[in-house]
Amino acid sequence: MEKRLLFTTLVLLIFGLIVLSSAGIIDGDKKFGDSYYYLKKQLLYGVLPGLLLFFLFSKIDYRFWKKVSFIILFGSLLLMILVFIPDIGIGLKGANRWVSLWGVSFQPSEILKLAMVVYLAAWFGSRDERIKNWSYSAAPFFVVISFIGLLLALQPDVGTLAVVVLIALGIYFAAGSSMKHLAVIIGVFLVILAGLVFMEPYRLNRIKTFFDPSVDPRGISYQLNQSLIAIGSGGLFGNGYNESTQKWGFLPEVVNDSIFAVVVEELGFAGAMVLVGLIIYLCYTLISIAKLTSDKFGRLLVIGMSTWIVGQAFINIAAVSGLAPLTGIPLPFVSHGGTAIIALLAGLGIVSNIAKKT
């Protein structure tokens, strides 16, 4: 299991770097004078440190993380608060989602995802049948998620909020929660999400675009329409590697949340299915590890990682394909983002140690 996990992770990383090297070639040259700027940055500040943490954490007994789970969550929440402090938090496109400390900039919400997986696995891993008791498990769980949700909503980062809630619900369900409590929590968060959507015109516009992509094709529907053009022109086997026309300034966020459209345009439906197949195979590997793990903390941690990777990947793919509203969520292993890949690989390093112990 350990070798299968490592092999699948490395294949996904290589696939992501190959796609990113093509998707970012025009944008990198325009903005930074270096066609391979995004590739180099992803490799040096994301993949390499991420792999270092993967191998380091694979050597540390995973039960150590249970002991420090609260410290990890508390530290990640402090980092989340720092985004609102002037001269430390970095604002971009109307959002405060980045922090700059000692010359290093990173996105605390990506670290929060890993912290949430570890903390909730530890929290529910120490609960038994009392997990079905509202005051003992569901109420504290709801309070923690609500506070985290408030911080994400203030940034604002509703896309990450959706992923965090999905991770939390996945772990809560796997822990053996009451279906009634789960239904109540899901209902409350759906109401909150609807409220957040109606509070901001740009979020409401994304809903309008989702239902009718023909609305204002040069305005609010522009990104979705350009994504659909890229996907539609890819056909079965694509136009060829590095042959995308949409990356020439037509497709917004070409190296971030829209990168799947470039995958389909250049590699076609076949290439897209290879990527989807790799993600599903990784999920299958993680579930297999979880089934073999007798320790509840380890099992829930692996399920949390699986929910994170698969949930975020398919939200991104659905949004770019017009099957869900645009969210701004990056595609795991493929989209540009150093903090995201480091957090992901660190979490998979912990899973590698769990696989070793099974």
N, C-alpha and C positions, 0 to 999 in steps of 0.2 A: 504493500500500500504506500509506503514511504517513497519508494522509487517511482511508482506510478504518479504520485502527487508532484514530485519534483519534475518529472519528464513533461507532464501536461502543462505545468506552470511555465517551464522554459520555452515550450513550443508557443504558448500564448504570448509570451514576452517577445519572442523573435517575430512572430506574426505582426504584433502591434508596432514594433520598431520599423519593420518593412513598410507597413501601411503609412505610418507617420512620416517616414522619409519622403514619400511621394506626396502625401496630402499637404505637407507644410513647405514644399519647395518654393512655391511662388510667394506665399505670404512671408516666409522667412527672408527671401531676397528683397522684397519690397520694404519691409519694416526694419530689418537689421543688416541688410547687405550680405547675408549669408544664407544660401539656399538650404543648408542643412542645420540651421540654427536650432530648430525644434528637436531634431533628431539628437544632436549633440547634448542639448540641455536635458532631454529626457533620459539619455544614457548616463550622463555624468551626475546629475542631481536627482535622479529617480531610480532607475534600474540598478545601477551599481551599489549605491547605499542600501537599496531595498533588498538586494540579494545578500549583502553582508549581514543585514538584520535577519534575513531568512535563515541563513546557516547558523548564526549566533543563537537565535531563539530555538532552533531545532535541537540545540545541545542542552538547553536549560529545561529542567523538569517542569512540565506545564503546570503542576500543582502550585508552583511558586506564584504564578499570576493570580491565583485565587486569594492568596494572602495579601496581595498588594492591590487588589481590584478597586477598592474604594479610593486609594491614593491616586491611581491612574485616572479614574473618573473625575476626581476633584481637580487634578492637574489639568485635564482637558477642558473642564468648565472654566478654569481660570484663564486659559488661553482663549476660550470663546469670548470672555468678557473683555480681554485686551483689544479685540478688534474695534471696540467703541472708544478707546483712549487715543486722543490726538497724538500724532508723531510716532505712534506704535501701530495703530490700525491703519490699513491701507484701503482707501475707497476706490472703486472702479465701476464705471457704468451705473452709478447710483446705488451700489451695494458695498457694505463693509464686511468683507469675508476673509481678508488677509491680514497677517501680522508680520512686522519686520523687527527682528531682534538681532543686534550685533551684526548687521549687514546681511542677515539671512531672512528671506521672506518665505512664508508657508501659509497653508490654509488649515486653521484649527479644526474645522468641521470634519475634515478627513480623519484626523487623529481621534476625534470624538466618536466616529463610527466604530473604530477598533476598541476604544475604551468602553463603549456601550456593550459590545459583544462580550468582553471579558467580565464587566461588572454584572450584567444581567445573568450570565452563565453562573457566576459565583453566587449571586443572590438566590436564584431559583434552584441552584444545585444543592443548597443547604436546606431547602424546604422539602417536606414530605407530603403527606395527605393534607396538611394544613394549607397547601397552596390553593385549595378550593374555597378557603375562607376569605371573604372580601376584605375584612379589616387587616388580615395578616399578610396577604400577598397583593391582591388587586389594587387596593387603595394606595399603599406606598409606591407601587409600580406606576400608577397613574400620576402621582405627584411628581415623581422623578422625570417622567416623560414630558409632563406639562411644563416643567421648568426649562428643560432642554428645548422644547418646542418654542417657548417664549423667546429664548436667545436666538434661535434660528429665524423666527418670524421677524425679529427686530433687525436682522442683518440687511436686507431680508433674503432668505434662501429657502423658499418653500419646497423646491425640488429635493434638497438634502433632508428637509423635515420629513418628506414622504418616505425617503429611504430609511431614515432612522426609525420612524414608526413601524415600517415594514419589518425591520430587523427585530425590534422589540416584540412585536406581535408574533413573529416566527418563533422566538425563544420562549415566549410565554405559552404559546400553544404546545410546543414540544415538551414543556415542563409538566404538562398534564393539568392545565388550568380548566376551570369551569367554562363550558361553552357559553353559558348565560353571561358570565362576567366579560368574556371575550367579545361577545356581541355588543354589550353595552359600551365597552371601551372603543370598539370600532365605530359605533354609531356616533359617539361624542366627537371623535377625531374627524369624522366625515363632515359633521356640522361645523367644526372649527375650520377645516380646510375650505369649505364652501364660503365661510365668512371671510377668510383671508383672500380668496379669489375675488369676491365682490368689493373688497376694500380698495383694490388697486386696479385702475383701468387697463394696464398692460396685461394683467393676468386674465381679466375678463375677455380681452381681445384674443388671447390664446384659445379660450374656450370657443369663441365665435369662429375663429379660424379652423378649429378642429371640426366643427359641424359643417362649415362651408368654406373650403379653401379658396373659392373664387371671390370671397369678400376682400376688396382692396388688395389685389395681387402685387401692387408695387409698394404697399405699406405693411399692414399688420400680417398679411398672409405671405409676404415675400419669402421668408426663410423656409417655410413649409413647401411652397411651390418650387423653389430651387432644389430642395431636397428630393422632391418627387420627380423632377426633371432628371436629376442625376441617377436616381434609382431606375427610372423608366428607360433611360438610354443604355443602361448596363446590359440588358438582355440576359441570356443564359450564361455566357462566358465572359462578359465584360468587353470593354474597349481596349484592354491591355494595360499592363502596369505603367504608371506614370502618364497615362493618356487621358486623364480626366480633363474636361473643359470647364467644369463648374468651379474648380479650385482657382481658376484665373480671375478671381475677384467677384464671382457671381454668388457663390454659396457662403453665407455668413458662418462664423465659428467653425471654419473648415478643419481645424486641428483639435477642436474640443467636442462639443455635443453633436456636431453634424458629420463627424468623421465616418460614420457608418455609411452615409450616402456615397462617399468617395470609394469605400470598399466595394459597394455594389456596382458603381459606375465603371471602375477599373477591372474588377475581378468577376463581376456578374453575380447571378443567382448562385452559381456553383461556389464562388469564393465566399459569399455571405454564409452559405450553408456550412462551409468548412469552419468559419469562425463560430457560428452558432453551435455546431457540433462539438467543437473544442470546449466551449463554455458548459454545455450539457454534460460532456464527459467529465469535466472537472467537478461538476455538481454530483454526478454519480459516484465519483471517487470519494468525495467528502461524505456523502450519505453512507457509503460502505464503511468508511472509517468510524463514523458515528455509531453504526450498528454493532461494530466490534468492540466499542468502548464501554466498559462496565461502569466506569466512574461517571456520575451524572454531570458534574461540572465539565469534564472533558467532552462528553457527548453534546451538551448544550452549546458549548463554545464552537464546536465543529458545525453544528446546525446553524448557529448565528452567522458564521463565515459564509456558509453556503447560501443562506438567505440574502446576505449582503451582495455577494457577487452576482448571483443569478437574478435577483430582484432588480438591482440597478442596471444590469445589462439589458434586460428585456423592457424596462421602462424607457431606456434610451432608444432602443431599436424601435419600439412601438411609436414613440414620439416622432422620430425622424421619418418613419414610414407613414405617418398620418393616422395611425391606429390609436393614438392617445394624444392629449394636448402637449405642446412643447413645454419642457420642464427645465432645460439647461443642465441636465444631469450628464456627466461624462460617461463614456463607455469604458468599463474596466479593462485594463491591459493595453488599450489601444489609444484612447484620447490622451492629449498632452496634459501633464500635471505631475510634478515631482512628488508632492505630498501624498497624493492619491495612491501612486504606485508603491511608495515606501510603506504606507500604512497597510496596504493590501498584502504585500510580501511579508511584512512583519507578522501579521495575523496568520498567514499560511505557514510561516516558520513554527509558530506555536502548534498548529495543526500537525505539522511534520513530527514534532516530538510526541504528540498524542498517538499518532500512527505507530511510532516506534515502540510505545509502551503497550500497545494492544497485544 
